[in-house]
Amino acid sequence: MYRKLSEFELKSGQRVEAGVVIAPDADWSERLKDFLSWQDDIWNWQNSIFLESQTGIEVYYYVAHADGQVVSTIMSAECNGIGLRGHIWTPPELRRNGACAPLHGLQLKDFHSRGGKFFAAYTDFNSAAWHMYTRAGLRPSEPFGGHVSFENPDAELPSPHAETVIEALNWQNWATSAPLFMGRQAPLVRCAPLGLVGRRTSEYELLLELRNQLEGGAERVRVMRNLASQEVVGLAAWGWHPGLRDVCLLDVYCFPDYWDQAGALLDALELPSAHRYIAYSEHNCPEKSRCLEARGFSSSGSWRRYPVDLCRPPTWHLPASGSRSMLARLAWRIGHPVDHAVAWFWRHATHALNVDARVPARWPRFPHTRALFADLELYER
Ligand SMILES: CC(C)(COP(=O)(O)OP(=O)(O)OC[C@H]1O[C@@H](n2cnc3c(N)ncnc32)[C@H](O)[C@@H]1OP(=O)(O)O)[C@@H](O)C(=O)NCCC(=O)NCCS
């Protein structure tokens, strides 16, 4: 269904119409898919799903268009006033002509009129979109970060404590997971198997996971949902360790009020059989450590002030390199680390987390790079 919102003039003087397409919509499907088809496969898959089928969440494509041609778009996927922004796009030849900013203003107004509470978006720090967002009042979760969010000052987030349900990942909890992952509460390592470290949106990682699951892959995520607000209040996941064979990495993360249910959330994960299971906890989150210990995990090493670099793409898939890594692998295999600190560092953290030990050396070259430090503890079973 299409609803006209307004008309406005571009800087060039051309008049455009702004409206919202409430997906799915057969009339607009091909046009929007085509307009946004420059993106990676996963985002094209998402557009096809949203524009062609019911997902149980509200999906709005805000469009500025003239003479049948789309000029700019913004997508908003929401559930009970909590959601994610994406597909913000003006083709390069039409940029800086005042197409997207008015559309963004209309989208914010529409969001308010629906009683919207929270939404999050990701863009590169200091990009055109970042400037547009921050001018419109969105706030980065970290001073130099590209993960931004808008929080309605009248909304209480996280929502008041309520009864919960534990379930598989679905579109609803994909849309309502952002307040949990953008939140300021400890710990910083929030979902090591999915590479979610630091205050950031979970949009991309959970979308990949959801597609894997919808296409018949293993269910690796369990979600705890607040039944009153529909918000995700906890998440547990497992994944194969990217650097160590037959080692399963798992994690659990909750809002502070829900750590007492973290054990049930972990227990709901169907873990594969593995040679070893590992998890990271942090010194400022004793609830997580206790939850792991109650499930047979014991601490086997710790790392103080570990640099967690948020301004860099994940090192998740990069193979380990260098002789120190070989040494660490050997130490792991024989179960007796030669140099515990070095071995622990190389064999686990550089592989499994979105981190880079050389961050301080890069500061002068990338002044906006900022490291966060976590006091990590490794648990094994
Ligand atoms: C972000 C984007 C949609 C803006 O579209 P646009 O139609 O050019 O936007 P507007 O002309 O309405 O400009 C909006 C505001 O964005 C900011 N902006 C746009 N281009 C900018 C640039 N090159 N540098 C700094 N700020 C810029 C400005 O605040 C601008 O307002 P102003 O022109 O009054 O100063 C467009 O640049 C784009 O498609 N970028 C690539 C996709 C992307 O990054 N999407 C977001 C992440 S998913």
The ligand as an ORCA input file, in Angstrom:
! r2SCAN-3c Opt
* xyz 0 1
  C      23.393      9.586      2.519
  C      22.652      9.901      1.246
  C      21.403      9.046      1.156
  C      22.262     11.368      1.218
  O      21.452     11.577      0.098
  P      21.276     13.007     -0.600
  O      20.029     12.941     -1.415
  O      22.513     13.400     -1.293
  O      21.057     13.916      0.672
  P      20.748     15.467      0.739
  O      21.153     16.158     -0.538
  O      19.343     15.645      1.160
  O      21.725     15.902      1.901
  C      21.369     15.616      3.210
  C      22.445     16.005      4.199
  O      23.395     14.957      4.269
  C      24.652     15.547      4.562
  N      25.513     15.311      3.443
  C      25.178     14.892      2.205
  N      26.280     14.732      1.465
  C      27.331     15.039      2.253
  C      28.726     15.039      2.091
  N      29.288     14.695      0.914
  N      29.495     15.380      3.140
  C      28.947     15.732      4.335
  N      27.618     15.751      4.544
  C      26.837     15.408      3.523
  C      24.437     17.021      4.742
  O      24.102     17.245      6.094
  C      23.245     17.239      3.849
  O      22.531     18.381      4.158
  P      22.941     19.789      3.439
  O      23.036     19.511      1.972
  O      21.832     20.690      3.799
  O      24.258     20.170      4.039
  C      23.560      9.636      0.000
  O      24.761     10.371      0.181
  C      23.861      8.184     -0.212
  O      23.106      7.474     -0.868
  N      24.989      7.712      0.308
  C      25.420      6.338      0.143
  C      24.563      5.343      0.876
  C      24.695      5.398      2.368
  O      25.736      5.782      2.873
  N      23.613      5.042      3.046
  C      23.560      5.059      4.481
  C      24.074      3.835      5.136
  S      23.058      2.427      4.953
*
